[in-house]
Amino acid sequence: MLTARKVMQVSPIIPVISVQSVEESLRLAEALVLGGVSIFEITLRTSCALDAIKAVAHEFPEAMTGAGTVLNADQFKRVEDMGARFAISPGLTDELAVFQNSIPLLPGVATASEIMQGLSLGYDAFKLFPANIVGGVEALKAFGAPFKDVVFCPTGGVNAANAKEYLALENVLCVGGSWIVPSKLIQEQNFKEITRITQEALLALQ
C-alpha cells in the first residue's frame, strides 16, 4: 500500500510544478526524469492542471505523479480520476480528512495545534507550509521533541541555499520547491537547463 511516507521517500526533492499546457508538462517531466527526479507535484493553479496530471501519469508510469493545491474532496476525487498517485494540500479540513480515498494525502500544517489535529485524524506525515514564514529549520527542530514520530516535507521558501539544512533534520524526509523548475526557463522552453539544475541540486544534497 502506498503511503505518504513512501511518497516522501521517492526523492529528496518534490518539484512544485505549475504549467500552462499539457505539452509543457510532458517536456518538463521528461527534463526532471533525465535530471534524476521521478516525482512531480503538479499544482491545481492553472486551467490545464488536470489534463497535465492525466498526460504525465500516462506517459511516465514509472514516475510518481501527484497533485498539489488540492483544497477539497471534489478536487481530490478529480485528481485521483486523472491518475494522480498522491495529493498534497496546503492545509487540512474535516472534509479532506474524512474523505475516503485510495491515494495518500500529504496535508499542510503550520502550527503545533494543526499537527495535533492531524494526528487525531490519523495523519503522521505533513507538509510544513509556508516553511520559511512559520519558522523553517528552527520550527522543525522544535516540533521534533513533542512530535517524535511525525515527519515533514517543508515547502515554501526552500531553495538551493537551504535545502540541505532542512534535509539534515531527522524529521524531514524530503523538501518541496520550485527552484529546480524556474518559470523563466519553462517559458523559454529551456528544458536542458532544467535537467542540469536538477542534476546539480541532487548532487549538492548528497
C-alpha positions as CSV (number, residue, x, y, z in Angstrom):
1,M,0.0,0.0,0.0
2,L,1.3,3.4,-1.0
3,T,1.6,5.8,2.0
4,A,2.5,9.4,2.3
5,R,5.8,8.4,3.9
6,K,6.6,6.2,0.9
7,V,5.8,9.1,-1.4
8,M,8.2,11.3,0.5
9,Q,11.0,8.8,0.2
10,V,10.9,8.7,-3.6
11,S,13.2,11.8,-3.9
12,P,14.8,14.3,-1.6
13,I,13.1,17.0,-3.7
14,I,9.5,17.1,-4.8
15,P,9.3,19.7,-7.5
16,V,6.3,22.0,-7.3
17,I,5.1,22.5,-10.8
18,S,2.8,25.0,-12.4
19,V,2.3,24.5,-16.1
20,Q,0.4,26.4,-18.9
21,S,-0.1,23.5,-21.3
22,V,-0.1,19.7,-21.4
23,E,2.8,19.7,-23.8
24,E,4.8,21.9,-21.4
25,S,4.1,19.5,-18.6
26,L,5.3,16.5,-20.6
27,R,8.5,18.2,-21.6
28,L,9.1,19.3,-18.0
29,A,8.5,15.8,-16.7
30,E,11.0,14.4,-19.2
31,A,13.6,17.1,-18.2
32,L,13.2,16.2,-14.5
33,V,13.4,12.4,-15.1
34,L,16.6,13.0,-17.1
35,G,17.9,15.0,-14.2
36,G,17.2,12.2,-11.7
37,V,13.9,13.3,-10.2
38,S,10.9,10.9,-10.8
39,I,8.2,12.6,-8.8
40,F,6.1,15.6,-9.7
41,E,3.6,17.7,-7.7
42,I,1.5,19.4,-10.4
43,T,-0.4,22.1,-8.7
44,L,-4.1,22.9,-9.5
45,R,-3.3,26.5,-10.1
46,T,-3.8,26.5,-13.9
47,S,-6.7,25.6,-16.1
48,C,-4.7,22.7,-17.8
49,A,-3.6,21.1,-14.5
50,L,-6.0,18.1,-14.5
51,D,-5.2,17.3,-18.1
52,A,-1.5,17.7,-17.4
53,I,-1.7,15.2,-14.5
54,K,-3.5,12.7,-16.7
55,A,-1.0,13.1,-19.5
56,V,2.1,12.9,-17.3
57,A,0.8,9.9,-15.3
58,H,0.1,8.1,-18.6
59,E,3.4,9.0,-20.3
60,F,5.6,8.4,-17.3
61,P,4.1,5.4,-15.5
62,E,7.4,4.6,-13.8
63,A,7.4,8.0,-12.1
64,M,5.2,9.3,-9.2
65,T,2.8,11.9,-10.5
66,G,0.8,13.8,-7.9
67,A,-1.4,16.8,-7.5
68,G,-0.8,19.9,-5.4
69,T,-3.0,22.7,-4.1
70,V,-5.9,20.2,-3.5
71,L,-8.4,22.1,-1.4
72,N,-11.5,20.0,-1.1
73,A,-12.9,16.5,-1.6
74,D,-14.2,17.2,-5.1
75,Q,-10.7,18.2,-6.3
76,F,-9.3,15.1,-4.6
77,K,-11.7,12.8,-6.4
78,R,-10.9,14.6,-9.7
79,V,-7.1,14.3,-9.4
80,E,-7.5,10.6,-8.4
81,D,-9.6,10.0,-11.5
82,M,-6.9,11.7,-13.6
83,G,-4.3,9.2,-12.4
84,A,-2.6,11.1,-9.6
85,R,-0.8,8.7,-7.2
86,F,-0.8,11.2,-4.3
87,A,-2.3,14.6,-3.3
88,I,-0.8,17.5,-1.4
89,S,-2.9,20.2,0.3
90,P,-1.8,23.5,1.8
91,G,-3.9,22.6,4.9
92,L,-6.2,20.1,6.4
93,T,-10.0,20.4,6.7
94,D,-12.5,17.9,8.1
95,E,-13.8,17.4,4.6
96,L,-10.4,16.3,3.3
97,A,-9.5,14.3,6.4
98,V,-12.6,12.1,6.4
99,F,-12.8,11.7,2.6
100,Q,-12.4,8.1,1.7
101,N,-9.6,7.8,-0.8
102,S,-7.2,5.3,-2.3
103,I,-4.3,7.6,-2.7
104,P,-2.3,9.2,0.1
105,L,-2.8,12.8,1.2
106,L,0.0,15.0,2.5
107,P,-1.7,17.8,4.3
108,G,-0.1,21.1,5.1
109,V,0.4,22.3,8.7
110,A,1.9,25.4,10.2
111,T,1.4,25.1,14.0
112,A,1.6,22.5,16.8
113,S,-2.2,22.6,17.1
114,E,-2.6,21.7,13.4
115,I,-0.2,18.8,13.8
116,M,-2.2,17.6,16.8
117,Q,-5.4,17.8,14.8
118,G,-3.8,15.9,12.0
119,L,-2.6,13.2,14.4
120,S,-6.1,12.9,15.9
121,L,-7.3,12.2,12.4
122,G,-4.7,9.5,11.7
123,Y,-2.0,11.5,9.8
124,D,1.6,11.5,10.8
125,A,3.3,12.9,7.7
126,F,2.8,16.6,6.8
127,K,3.9,19.4,4.5
128,L,5.2,22.3,6.6
129,F,3.8,25.3,4.8
130,P,4.8,28.0,4.3
131,A,8.1,26.8,5.8
132,N,10.1,29.9,5.7
133,I,7.4,32.0,7.2
134,V,6.4,29.7,10.0
135,G,9.9,29.1,11.4
136,G,11.7,26.9,8.9
137,V,14.5,24.8,10.3
138,E,14.1,26.1,13.8
139,A,10.4,25.3,13.9
140,L,11.1,21.7,12.7
141,K,13.7,21.3,15.4
142,A,11.2,22.4,18.0
143,F,8.5,20.1,16.6
144,G,10.9,17.2,16.8
145,A,10.6,16.8,20.6
146,P,6.9,16.7,21.2
147,F,6.1,15.0,17.9
148,K,8.8,12.3,17.7
149,D,7.0,10.1,15.2
150,V,5.9,12.9,12.8
151,V,7.8,13.6,9.5
152,F,7.7,16.6,7.3
153,C,8.1,17.9,3.8
154,P,8.9,21.6,4.2
155,T,7.7,23.7,1.3
156,G,7.7,27.5,0.8
157,G,11.0,29.3,0.6
158,V,13.0,26.2,0.2
159,N,15.9,26.7,-2.3
160,A,19.4,25.6,-3.3
161,A,20.9,27.5,-0.4
162,N,18.9,25.9,2.5
163,A,17.6,22.6,1.2
164,K,20.5,20.6,2.6
165,E,20.0,22.2,6.1
166,Y,16.3,21.1,6.0
167,L,17.2,17.5,4.9
168,A,19.7,17.1,7.6
169,L,16.9,17.1,10.2
170,E,15.7,13.7,11.4
171,N,12.1,14.6,10.9
172,V,12.4,15.8,7.3
173,L,12.1,13.2,4.6
174,C,12.1,15.5,1.6
175,V,11.6,19.1,0.6
176,G,9.2,20.7,-1.8
177,G,10.2,23.6,-4.1
178,S,10.1,25.2,-7.4
179,W,13.7,26.3,-7.6
180,I,14.6,23.4,-9.9
181,V,11.8,24.3,-12.3
182,P,12.1,28.1,-12.7
183,S,9.2,29.6,-14.5
184,K,11.5,31.7,-16.7
185,L,13.2,28.6,-18.1
186,I,9.9,26.9,-18.7
187,Q,8.7,30.0,-20.6
188,E,11.9,29.9,-22.6
189,Q,11.4,26.1,-23.1
190,N,15.0,25.7,-21.9
191,F,14.4,22.2,-20.6
192,K,18.0,21.1,-20.9
193,E,18.9,23.7,-18.3
194,I,16.2,22.4,-16.0
195,T,17.8,18.9,-16.3
196,R,21.2,20.4,-15.5
197,I,19.8,22.3,-12.5
198,T,18.1,19.2,-11.2
199,Q,21.3,17.1,-11.5
200,E,23.2,19.8,-9.7
201,A,20.6,20.1,-6.9
202,L,20.7,16.3,-6.3
203,L,24.5,16.3,-6.3
204,A,24.6,19.1,-3.8
205,L,22.3,17.2,-1.4
206,Q,24.5,14.1,-1.2
